[in-house]
Amino acid sequence: MGTFIIVGASHGIGEVTASKLIDAGHQVINIARSENPSCENHVWDAASEDSLPTIEGPIAGIVYSPGSIVLKPLHRLSQEDFKSDFQLNVLGAVKAIQAYLPNLKLNGGGSIVMYSTVAVQTGMGFHASIASSKGAIEGLTRSLAAELATFQIRVNAIAPSLTNTPLAAGLLSSPEKIEAGGKRHPLGRVGESADIANLTAFLLSPDNTWITGQIIGVDGGMGSLKPA
């Protein structure tokens, strides 16, 4: 059984992923602003300039799950909006990977999972800031996958559509909004944390030894289908 670091295992997709890994017998280290009682916990704010906590010994995988949803027309997006999104979504991921890559190498290989969004490949109005930063995550994923393959470290990203998590609470604040959001997807519903966590756990597991450099849509068909 392995040890996995999840940045953001206290809420949403990160929390459900942690539960799945723990149920499978793994140890999970949560690095976040708040604790997960099932994990070893270290406090760190991904939006800050603070250094990450030091973790000793080998780890089998890293998940970077912090995200943001800043939806505004371009004329209402400030430079600070773009900078904040980039800091949280991209620079935070870079810092975490730089901090814990030596631990992955000690393990003799492993897996890194990050998150993009369906809005990168599917143009969506009011998504300029978040799509810009998540587009950078897709480029980072492919570049690192190429760079780290020689170390047997796999790097992939998952691109969800609208998912019922605390982050999306404002968009899914009523049964009517959840129903309306679901109707936009070919499969007729919004995502749940488990939909994304299931794939995350697989990409981290020893069952996945030959998938790397991929951006995988878990989006109810939103990114590639038109409902009949």
N, C-alpha and C positions, 0 to 999 in steps of 0.2 A: 504494500500500500504506500501511496506517496503523500507528500505535503504540497499543498497548493496555496498560492497567495491570490486572494481576490481583493482588489482595490474596490471597495464599495459593496461588501457582503452583508450590510445591515439593512438593506431595503431592496425591493423590486427584484429584478432579474438576478443580481448578485446574490441576494439572500436565498432565492430558490436554488440557484446553482450550488451554493454552499451546502444546502440541505441534501441535495442529491449526492454530492461528493462524500459528505459525512455518512449518509446512509450506506454508501458503497464501501465504507471502511477507511476512507482517507482522512487526513488532518487538513483543516483549512485555517489559514491565518487571514483575518480580516483587517484591512487597513482602511480606516474611514473616520469620519467625524463622530460616528456613534457606534456602539458596540452591538455585536451579535453574541448572545449568551452561549451559543453552541461552538464558538470559535475562540482561538487565541486572538486577542484584540490589540491593535496598536492605533493610536490616534494620529490622523494626518488629514489635512484639508487639501484636496486636489486643486483647488483654486488659489492656493497660497504659494508663496515662494519658499516655504519651509522644505528642509531636506526630509527624505523618507527615513523611517526607522530602520536600523540595521537588523537583518535577519541572518542568523548563523545556520550553516549547513546547506545541504542540497535541497532543492525544490523541484517538483515535476511539472509545474505550470504556473502561468501568470494570467489572470483575467483582469482587464481594466474596464470597469463598468460605469464610472461616472459619466453623466451626460447632461444635456441642457435642451430646452425647447423654447427658443426665442423666435416667435412668429410675428413679424411685422412687415409692412411694405418697406421697400428700400429707403424711401425718403424719411422714414421714422427710425431707421437703424442708425445708431451712432457708431463712431469709431470704437468707442468703449464696448459696445455690444459685440462687435467683431473680435476685439481683443479678448474679452472675457470668454467668449465661446472657444476661441483658439487656445487660450490658457488651460481651460478645463478639459477640453476634449483631446487636444493634441499634445501640448507641452506636458500636461500631467501624465499622459501615457508614455511619452518619451522618458520622463524622469523615472517613472516606475520601472520601465524596462531596463534603463541604464543601471538603476540601483540593484536589480535582482537578476540580471543576466549572468553574473558570476555564479550565483546559486544554481541556475539552470545548467550551466556548464559543468559544475561539480556533479550534477546528477547524470551526466553523460548524455543529455538531450532532454527534450520535453516539448511543451506546447505553450504558445502565447495566443490568447484570444482577445480581440478588441471588437468594438461595435461601431458600425457605420449607420446609415439610414437609407431607406428606399428612395428618399428625396435626392440622393446624389445622382442616381442613374435615371430617375423619373422626374423631370422638371416640375416643380410645384411652387406656385406663387407663395410669397411671404416667407420662404425658407432660405433666403440668400445667405444669412449668417451661419445657420446650423449646417446647411449643405456644403458651404465652403470649408468649414472645419472638419466635417466628416469625410469630405473628399480627400482632405489631407491624410486622414486615417487610412483610407484605401491605398493611397500611394505609399504610406509608411508600411502598411502590411506587406505589399508586394516587394518593396525594397528589402525589408528585413528578412522576409522569407528566402530571398536569394542569398543574402549575406550570411544567414545563420544555418543554411542547409548543411553545410559541411560539419556543423556541430550536432547534427540530428535534432535541431530545434525547428519545430513546425510553427508557422505564423499564419493565422487566418483571421478574418473579420466576418461578423454576421451583420446583415443589413435588414433590420426589422422595419415593418410599417407600424402604424399606430397600435400601441400595446398598453393594456390596462395595468399601469404601474403608478406608484405615487408621483413620478415625474410628470405623467400625463393627466393628473387628477383634474386640472382645469379644463381639459378638453373632453373629459369623460365624467363630468360631475353629476350626471343624471341618467336614468335609464333611457330617456329619449335621445340624449347625445350618444350614448353607447350604441343604441340601435342605428342612429343615423351614420355613425362612423363605420359600423359593420356593413351597411349597405354599399359603401364605397369599394368594398373588397369583393373579388369574385367568389370567395368562399363564404361571404355573407356574415362575417363577424370580425371584431377587432381581435388582436392577439392577446394572449395571457402570458404572464412571466414564464410559466412552465414551457410554453412553446419555444421560447428562446433558450431557456436554461437546458432543455433536453439536448439541443444541438451543441450548446457550450460544453456540457459534460461529455458528450461523445468526442468532440474535438480535442478535449484534454486527455481522454482515456487511452490506454494501450491498444484499444480496438482500432484507433485511428493512427496508423503509422505511415500513411502515404498520401495524405491530403495536406497541402501547404500552398501558401500564396493565393488563397481563394477568398473572394467576397461572396458570401452565400446569403441569398435572400430568404428570409423567413417572414413573409409579408402577405399571406393569404391570397397570393396571386397578383397583388397590386402592381408589382414592378414589371410584369411580363404578359399579363392577360387582359383581355377585354371581356366583361361578362356578355353572354349571349343575349 
